[in-house]
Amino acid sequence: MSIITPIVGGEAIVSLGALGRGHHTARVRSRKGAFAGPAAEADGYLPEFVPPNATLHFDFEQWLGYREPAGLGRGGVISTPDAMLAVARLSPRTVQNAAGGIDLLGSSIIARNYSAAGLARGVPIEPLSINWLLRSGDLGHAVWSKGGVSVPAGPVAPDGVQAWGRITENSAGGQHYIGQYIGAVAVGDVLTTTVDVRATGIGAARHVFVTAYGEGYAVFNPASGAVVSAAGVTASVEPRGGGAYRVRCTVTKTNTNGTVFIGLWNPAGNNVYVGDGVSCVDAWGAQAEKRSTPTSYMPTVDTTAARYADDISTPFASWGTQGQGGLYVELVPNITGTDQTFARLDDGTSNNTIYIGMNGAGAIFGVVVAGGVSQAVLSLGTYAGGVLKAALAWAGNDFAARRNGGSLVTDASGSVPSGLTTLRIGSSIGVGYQSGHTQRVTVYPARLIMTNTKIGELVA
């Protein structure tokens, strides 16, 4: 339900706090008039989440969207991203919900991720990836080799269906681990292993190590989520809900053995020790990917599992202005070694397109292509982490772009593409998939609105 609150002068604002994830809409217009209900045009200015003069706006943290089908100031529709965007993904995918659990979404459902604190992170957009580990949520299964441990079932796992695998050391001396062979790998392959872990409070405190055969290792404290040590690998931790952490170990292979190991580490400083027969750590959701950055969890049973890329789009021609305008993106990307597109307008081809993106080394660009020829390529510097804000404006012989932490870049020569039909979020046409979380995307209808000053305000 929409709540319309009158304010001074007969104007009104629209409060959409009650809008859930269903297909609810409210119509507003940015001039005075009479409010006739949630499905009618409303009196007053646009609600606060809509940037002034925006033609199209998505706020994936508040889970709201706005578009003006009839043009600037002629009335628009407020709705939710799942009602306004089409998702074409050839597989289900997982997300972390507000309670810290893991949900499995259907292939046509746009994803929404939360932090361990229950805060919305935006829409996760990821390329194709494969989990090469079998029985990822059943670490006691026979497909997992075991050395010096047993793995009975623990409490209910984050997916609400399976159980944590309670990796419990025996009383013998030696290593205490589980492992799985994913097949031969090539020297130089990058292998990233992730798994959810948490302390049990049973027996002595134990750390967790993750490694690949013959390579370095990473050691994590499952009680605090700290990286205790790392040798020859890249290690990181992402908090989950309920005191759990998803730990990550990335290694460049120097041999062809594709075995990965998850085991217990004595806080005294080594992985070879005499066990006490009771100390244990819970683990679940194991994943091995042949890539440098981890992606969302892909559950497996008896075969590997693929999560296909997120294709997210909406028609542009019916409400967009052609020949001039502006584009703004706000997101947290990952540098993956491959090109990524953050937001893009096109005509269904790459011959006429306008987009903001990043190359494999983290260099950010604003690009305009008309008739198959690059008209403007505005280099915005290199992504340095954190939230990225970038804006691009265009008109004939008048292009400008900037990112937060950078300077305005302009180009006074070039044509603008025509016949644009589609806004794509997080990809080009079947390529250039983003890796990360997008918070906001906005389209502006005119260069006179998307001025150089406005660009600076947006990225500040």
C-alpha positions as CSV (number, residue, x, y, z in Angstrom):
1,M,0.0,0.0,0.0
2,S,1.1,3.6,-0.7
3,I,0.7,6.2,1.9
4,I,0.1,9.8,0.7
5,T,1.0,12.5,3.1
6,P,-0.2,16.1,2.4
7,I,2.3,18.8,3.1
8,V,2.3,22.6,2.9
9,G,0.8,24.2,-0.2
10,G,-1.4,21.3,-1.2
11,E,1.6,19.2,-2.3
12,A,2.1,15.6,-1.3
13,I,4.8,13.0,-1.0
14,V,4.5,9.3,-1.5
15,S,5.7,7.0,1.3
16,L,6.4,3.5,0.0
17,G,7.7,1.8,3.2
18,A,4.9,-0.7,2.9
19,L,5.9,-1.8,-0.6
20,G,7.2,-5.4,-0.4
21,R,8.6,-7.5,-3.2
22,G,5.2,-7.9,-4.9
23,H,4.3,-6.1,-8.1
24,H,2.9,-3.0,-6.3
25,T,2.8,0.4,-8.1
26,A,2.0,3.9,-7.4
27,R,1.7,6.7,-10.0
28,V,3.1,10.2,-9.2
29,R,3.7,13.4,-11.0
30,S,6.1,16.2,-10.3
31,R,3.5,19.0,-10.3
32,K,0.5,20.0,-8.2
33,G,-2.7,18.1,-8.7
34,A,-5.2,15.9,-7.0
35,F,-4.4,12.4,-5.6
36,A,-6.7,9.7,-6.7
37,G,-5.3,6.6,-5.2
38,P,-2.3,4.2,-5.6
39,A,-3.0,3.5,-9.2
40,A,-3.6,7.1,-10.2
41,E,-1.4,10.2,-10.7
42,A,-0.7,11.8,-7.4
43,D,-0.2,15.3,-6.2
44,G,3.2,16.5,-5.2
45,Y,6.9,16.0,-5.9
46,L,8.6,12.7,-6.4
47,P,9.4,10.7,-3.2
48,E,12.9,11.1,-1.8
49,F,14.3,8.0,-3.3
50,V,13.8,9.3,-6.8
51,P,16.6,11.6,-8.0
52,P,15.2,14.9,-9.4
53,N,14.4,14.8,-13.1
54,A,15.3,11.1,-13.5
55,T,13.6,9.2,-16.3
56,L,14.4,5.8,-14.9
57,H,15.8,4.9,-11.5
58,F,16.4,1.7,-9.6
59,D,17.4,1.6,-5.9
60,F,18.3,-2.0,-5.2
61,E,18.9,-1.3,-1.5
62,Q,15.4,0.1,-0.9
63,W,14.1,-2.3,-3.5
64,L,12.2,0.4,-5.4
65,G,12.1,1.5,-9.0
66,Y,10.7,4.5,-10.9
67,R,10.1,5.2,-14.6
68,E,8.4,8.0,-16.6
69,P,6.8,6.4,-19.6
70,A,5.5,9.6,-21.0
71,G,8.5,11.8,-20.5
72,L,9.9,14.3,-18.0
73,G,7.2,15.8,-15.7
74,R,4.3,13.9,-17.3
75,G,3.8,11.3,-14.5
76,G,5.6,8.1,-13.6
77,V,5.3,4.7,-12.0
78,I,6.8,3.6,-8.7
79,S,7.2,-0.1,-8.4
80,T,9.7,-2.8,-7.4
81,P,12.7,-4.0,-9.4
82,D,11.3,-7.5,-9.8
83,A,8.1,-5.9,-11.5
84,M,10.1,-3.7,-13.8
85,L,13.1,-5.8,-14.8
86,A,13.3,-9.0,-16.9
87,V,15.8,-11.6,-15.7
88,A,17.1,-14.3,-18.1
89,R,19.3,-16.7,-16.2
90,L,19.6,-20.4,-17.3
91,S,19.8,-21.7,-13.7
92,P,18.6,-21.1,-10.2
93,R,21.0,-19.1,-7.9
94,T,21.5,-18.6,-4.2
95,V,21.4,-15.4,-2.1
96,Q,21.9,-14.6,1.6
97,N,18.7,-13.4,3.1
98,A,18.2,-10.8,5.9
99,A,18.3,-13.5,8.6
100,G,21.7,-14.7,7.4
101,G,20.3,-17.9,5.8
102,I,20.7,-19.1,2.2
103,D,17.7,-19.0,-0.2
104,L,17.6,-20.7,-3.6
105,L,15.9,-18.5,-6.3
106,G,14.4,-19.6,-9.5
107,S,16.0,-18.7,-12.9
108,S,13.6,-15.8,-13.6
109,I,13.8,-14.1,-10.2
110,I,16.0,-11.1,-9.7
111,A,18.3,-11.6,-6.7
112,R,18.6,-9.5,-3.6
113,N,21.5,-10.0,-1.2
114,Y,21.9,-9.0,2.5
115,S,24.8,-8.7,4.8
116,A,25.2,-10.7,8.0
117,A,23.8,-7.7,9.9
118,G,20.6,-7.9,7.8
119,L,21.5,-4.8,5.7
120,A,20.6,-4.8,2.0
121,R,23.6,-5.0,-0.3
122,G,21.8,-4.6,-3.6
123,V,21.4,-6.9,-6.5
124,P,24.2,-9.4,-6.9
125,I,25.3,-9.8,-10.6
126,E,27.7,-12.6,-11.5
127,P,29.1,-14.4,-14.5
128,L,28.9,-18.1,-15.3
129,S,30.7,-20.3,-12.8
130,I,30.9,-23.9,-11.7
131,N,31.2,-25.6,-8.3
132,W,33.5,-28.6,-8.9
133,L,33.0,-30.1,-5.5
134,L,30.3,-32.9,-5.2
135,R,28.1,-33.2,-2.1
136,S,28.8,-29.6,-1.2
137,G,26.4,-29.6,1.7
138,D,27.0,-33.1,2.9
139,L,30.6,-33.2,4.1
140,G,30.2,-36.6,5.8
141,H,29.4,-38.3,2.5
142,A,31.8,-40.9,1.1
143,V,32.8,-38.7,-1.8
144,W,34.8,-36.7,0.8
145,S,38.0,-38.5,1.9
146,K,38.8,-38.3,5.6
147,G,42.0,-38.4,7.5
148,G,41.9,-38.4,11.3
149,V,38.3,-37.2,11.5
150,S,34.7,-38.2,11.4
151,V,31.9,-35.9,10.2
152,P,28.6,-36.5,11.9
153,A,25.6,-34.3,11.2
154,G,25.3,-31.1,13.3
155,P,22.5,-28.6,13.6
156,V,20.5,-27.3,10.6
157,A,22.7,-25.6,8.0
158,P,22.1,-22.1,6.6
159,D,19.9,-23.4,3.8
160,G,17.4,-24.6,6.4
161,V,17.4,-28.1,4.9
162,Q,20.7,-29.8,5.2
163,A,22.9,-30.1,8.3
164,W,26.3,-28.7,9.2
165,G,29.0,-31.2,8.9
166,R,30.7,-31.5,12.3
167,I,34.4,-32.2,11.5
168,T,35.5,-34.0,14.6
169,E,39.1,-35.0,15.2
170,N,40.0,-38.5,16.5
171,S,42.5,-39.2,19.2
172,A,45.4,-40.1,17.0
173,G,48.4,-38.1,16.0
174,G,48.7,-36.6,12.5
175,Q,46.5,-34.4,10.3
176,H,42.8,-34.1,10.7
177,Y,41.0,-33.2,7.5
178,I,38.5,-33.9,4.7
179,G,39.4,-33.7,1.0
180,Q,38.0,-34.2,-2.5
181,Y,39.6,-34.6,-5.9
182,I,37.9,-32.4,-8.5
183,G,39.9,-33.8,-11.4
184,A,43.1,-32.8,-13.1
185,V,43.9,-29.1,-13.3
186,A,46.6,-27.3,-15.4
187,V,49.6,-25.6,-14.0
188,G,48.7,-22.0,-13.8
189,D,45.0,-22.6,-13.2
190,V,43.5,-20.4,-10.5
191,L,41.5,-22.3,-7.9
192,T,39.3,-20.6,-5.3
193,T,37.8,-22.7,-2.5
194,T,35.2,-21.4,-0.2
195,V,33.3,-23.0,2.7
196,D,31.1,-21.8,5.6
197,V,32.5,-22.5,9.0
198,R,31.6,-21.8,12.6
199,A,33.0,-22.7,16.1
200,T,31.1,-25.3,18.1
201,G,32.4,-24.7,21.6
202,I,32.9,-28.4,22.0
203,G,36.3,-29.6,23.2
204,A,39.4,-27.4,22.6
205,A,39.4,-24.4,20.3
206,R,40.4,-25.3,16.8
207,H,41.2,-23.2,13.7
208,V,40.3,-24.3,10.1
209,F,42.8,-24.6,7.3
210,V,41.9,-24.6,3.6
211,T,44.4,-25.6,0.9
212,A,44.9,-27.3,-2.5
213,Y,47.2,-30.2,-3.0
214,G,50.9,-29.3,-2.9
215,E,50.2,-25.6,-2.5
216,G,50.1,-23.0,0.2
217,Y,47.3,-22.7,2.8
218,A,45.1,-20.3,4.7
219,V,44.2,-20.7,8.4
220,F,41.0,-19.1,9.8
221,N,39.6,-18.7,13.3
222,P,36.0,-19.9,13.1
223,A,35.0,-18.1,16.3
224,S,36.1,-14.6,15.2
225,G,36.4,-14.9,11.4
226,A,40.0,-13.7,11.5
227,V,42.5,-14.9,8.9
228,V,45.1,-16.4,11.3
229,S,47.8,-16.9,8.6
230,A,48.1,-17.4,4.9
231,A,51.1,-18.7,2.9
232,G,51.2,-18.6,-0.9
233,V,47.5,-18.0,-1.2
234,T,44.9,-15.1,-1.1
235,A,42.6,-15.5,1.9
236,S,39.5,-13.5,2.9
237,V,36.4,-13.9,5.1
238,E,32.8,-12.9,4.6
239,P,30.5,-12.9,7.7
240,R,27.4,-15.0,7.6
241,G,24.5,-14.9,10.0
242,G,24.4,-16.8,13.3
243,G,28.2,-16.6,14.1
244,A,29.2,-18.3,10.9
245,Y,31.8,-17.1,8.3
246,R,32.4,-18.0,4.7
247,V,36.2,-18.4,4.3
248,R,38.0,-18.2,1.0
249,C,41.4,-19.5,-0.2
250,T,42.6,-18.7,-3.7
251,V,45.7,-20.4,-5.2
252,T,47.5,-20.5,-8.5
253,K,48.3,-24.2,-9.2
254,T,51.9,-25.3,-9.6
255,N,50.9,-28.9,-10.2
256,T,48.1,-30.9,-11.9
257,N,46.6,-32.5,-8.8
258,G,43.1,-31.1,-8.3
259,T,42.5,-32.1,-4.6
260,V,41.3,-29.6,-2.1
261,F,41.4,-30.0,1.7
262,I,39.5,-28.6,4.6
263,G,40.9,-29.4,8.0
264,L,41.5,-28.6,11.7
265,W,44.5,-26.6,12.9
266,N,45.8,-26.6,16.4
267,P,46.0,-23.0,17.6
268,A,49.4,-23.9,19.1
269,G,50.5,-23.4,15.5
270,N,50.4,-26.5,13.3
271,N,48.1,-29.0,11.5
272,V,49.9,-32.1,12.8
273,Y,49.0,-32.9,16.4
274,V,47.5,-35.5,18.7
275,G,43.7,-35.1,18.7
276,D,41.5,-35.4,21.8
277,G,38.6,-37.2,20.1
278,V,36.0,-34.5,20.7
279,S,37.2,-31.1,19.4
280,C,35.4,-30.1,16.3
281,V,34.3,-27.3,13.9
282,D,31.1,-27.1,11.8
283,A,31.5,-26.7,8.0
284,W,29.0,-26.6,5.2
285,G,28.6,-25.3,1.6
286,A,32.0,-26.2,0.2
287,Q,32.8,-24.8,-3.2
288,A,35.8,-24.9,-5.6
289,E,35.8,-22.6,-8.6
290,K,38.4,-22.2,-11.4
291,R,38.5,-18.4,-11.0
292,S,40.3,-15.8,-9.0
293,T,37.3,-14.4,-7.1
294,P,34.6,-16.4,-5.3
295,T,30.9,-16.2,-6.4
296,S,27.7,-17.1,-4.7
297,Y,27.2,-20.7,-3.4
298,M,26.2,-23.3,-5.9
299,P,24.8,-26.4,-4.1
300,T,25.8,-29.8,-5.6
301,V,24.8,-33.4,-5.1
302,D,26.2,-36.1,-7.3
303,T,27.3,-33.9,-10.2
304,T,29.0,-30.5,-10.5
305,A,26.7,-27.5,-10.6
306,A,26.7,-24.3,-12.8
307,R,25.2,-21.0,-12.0
308,Y,24.6,-19.2,-15.2
309,A,25.1,-15.4,-15.7
310,D,22.6,-12.9,-14.6
311,D,21.0,-11.1,-17.7
312,I,18.9,-8.2,-16.4
313,S,17.2,-5.7,-18.7
314,T,14.2,-3.5,-19.4
315,P,12.9,-1.9,-22.6
316,F,14.2,1.6,-23.2
317,A,12.6,2.9,-26.4
318,S,9.1,3.3,-24.9
319,W,10.1,5.8,-22.3
320,G,13.6,6.9,-23.0
321,T,14.8,10.0,-24.8
322,Q,17.1,9.6,-27.7
323,G,20.0,11.7,-28.7
324,Q,21.1,13.0,-25.3
325,G,21.0,12.1,-21.6
326,G,22.9,10.7,-18.7
327,L,23.7,7.4,-17.0
328,Y,24.6,6.9,-13.3
329,V,25.8,3.7,-11.5
330,E,26.6,2.9,-7.9
331,L,28.0,-0.5,-7.1
332,V,30.7,-2.6,-5.4
333,P,32.5,-4.6,-8.2
334,N,35.2,-7.2,-8.0
335,I,38.2,-7.0,-10.3
336,T,38.2,-10.4,-12.0
337,G,40.7,-10.1,-14.9
338,T,37.9,-9.8,-17.4
339,D,35.9,-6.9,-18.9
340,Q,32.7,-6.0,-17.1
341,T,29.7,-3.8,-18.1
342,F,27.9,-2.0,-15.2
343,A,25.0,-0.5,-17.1
344,R,24.4,-0.1,-20.8
345,L,21.9,1.3,-23.3
346,D,21.9,-0.4,-26.8
347,D,19.8,-1.2,-29.9
348,G,20.2,-5.0,-29.5
349,T,23.6,-4.9,-31.0
350,S,27.0,-3.5,-30.1
351,N,27.0,-1.1,-33.0
352,N,24.9,1.5,-31.1
353,T,25.5,1.6,-27.4
354,I,26.3,3.8,-24.4
355,Y,27.8,2.2,-21.3
356,I,29.9,2.4,-18.1
357,G,32.2,-0.5,-17.4
358,M,35.6,-1.7,-16.2
359,N,38.3,-3.7,-17.9
360,G,40.1,-6.7,-16.4
361,A,42.7,-4.6,-14.7
362,G,40.2,-2.4,-12.9
363,A,40.3,0.6,-15.3
364,I,36.9,2.3,-15.5
365,F,35.5,3.7,-18.8
366,G,32.5,5.6,-20.1
367,V,31.9,4.6,-23.8
368,V,29.7,5.8,-26.6
369,V,29.5,3.9,-29.9
370,A,27.4,4.9,-32.9
371,G,27.2,3.1,-36.2
372,G,29.8,0.6,-35.1
373,V,32.4,3.4,-34.4
374,S,33.6,4.5,-31.0
375,Q,32.6,8.1,-30.6
376,A,33.9,8.7,-27.1
377,V,36.0,6.6,-24.7
378,L,36.3,8.5,-21.4
379,S,39.0,6.9,-19.1
380,L,38.0,7.4,-15.5
381,G,41.0,5.9,-13.7
382,T,41.3,2.6,-11.8
383,Y,38.9,1.2,-9.2
384,A,40.5,1.2,-5.8
385,G,37.9,-0.6,-3.7
386,G,34.7,0.3,-1.8
387,V,31.6,1.8,-3.4
388,L,32.1,3.0,-6.9
389,K,30.0,5.9,-8.2
390,A,30.3,6.7,-11.9
391,A,28.3,9.0,-14.2
392,L,28.3,9.5,-18.0
393,A,26.5,12.3,-20.0
394,W,26.1,12.6,-23.7
395,A,24.9,14.8,-26.5
396,G,26.2,15.5,-30.0
397,N,29.8,16.7,-29.7
398,D,29.4,16.9,-25.9
399,F,30.4,14.0,-23.7
400,A,31.5,14.0,-20.0
401,A,32.1,11.4,-17.3
402,R,33.5,11.1,-13.8
403,R,33.8,8.7,-10.9
404,N,34.1,9.3,-7.2
405,G,37.7,10.2,-6.4
406,G,38.4,11.2,-9.9
407,S,38.3,14.3,-12.1
408,L,35.8,15.2,-14.8
409,V,36.7,13.9,-18.3
410,T,35.2,15.4,-21.4
411,D,35.2,15.0,-25.2
412,A,33.8,17.7,-27.5
413,S,33.6,15.6,-30.7
414,G,31.4,12.7,-31.7
415,S,28.0,11.5,-32.6
416,V,25.3,9.9,-30.5
417,P,23.7,6.6,-31.3
418,S,20.0,6.4,-32.2
419,G,17.4,3.7,-32.0
420,L,18.4,2.5,-28.5
421,T,15.9,-0.1,-27.2
422,T,17.2,-1.7,-24.1
423,L,18.8,-0.9,-20.7
424,R,21.0,-3.7,-19.5
425,I,22.2,-3.9,-15.9
426,G,25.5,-5.8,-15.3
427,S,26.2,-7.0,-18.8
428,S,26.5,-6.4,-22.5
429,I,24.7,-8.8,-24.9
430,G,25.7,-12.2,-23.5
431,V,29.2,-11.0,-22.5
432,G,30.9,-8.6,-20.2
433,Y,29.2,-9.8,-17.1
434,Q,29.7,-7.8,-13.9
435,S,30.9,-9.4,-10.7
436,G,29.6,-7.7,-7.6
437,H,26.6,-5.9,-6.1
438,T,24.8,-3.0,-7.7
439,Q,23.0,-0.5,-5.5
440,R,21.6,2.1,-7.9
441,V,21.2,2.8,-11.6
442,T,19.7,6.0,-13.0
443,V,18.9,7.3,-16.5
444,Y,18.5,11.0,-17.1
445,P,16.7,12.3,-20.2
446,A,18.8,15.3,-21.2
447,R,22.3,16.7,-21.2
448,L,20.9,20.0,-19.8
449,I,19.9,18.0,-16.8
450,M,23.0,15.9,-16.6
451,T,25.3,18.9,-16.5
452,N,29.0,18.7,-15.5
453,T,28.0,20.1,-12.1
454,K,25.3,17.5,-11.7
455,I,27.8,14.7,-12.5
456,G,30.1,16.0,-9.8
457,E,27.2,16.0,-7.3
458,L,26.2,12.5,-8.2
459,V,29.7,11.0,-7.7
460,A,30.6,13.0,-4.6
